[in-house]
Amino acid sequence: MVSIIMTEDDIRHELSMDVKRIEGIIERIDTTCKKYNDEKMDAALTILKIKSELENVRKILPHMSNLLNEEK
């Protein structure tokens, strides 16, 4: 296994990209909730979409945590 040493700028960039991904997830959750409120989507589908987006967050958070641990 090859160990890649990341510079501080690399870590900042990676964290910035992760934040943008989370912002996108929040936007998609907001859109889903709006569609539900506008009665364009039923409750079951709304919950499934939100659960899916939360799974995406769960994938991003460990990556962010690892980056922060590398920074120390």
Protein Blocks (a to p, Z undefined) as FASTA:
>chain_A
ZZddddfklmmmmmmmmmmmmmmmmmmmmmmmmmmmnopacfklmmmmmmmmmmmmmmmm
mmmmmmmmmmZZ
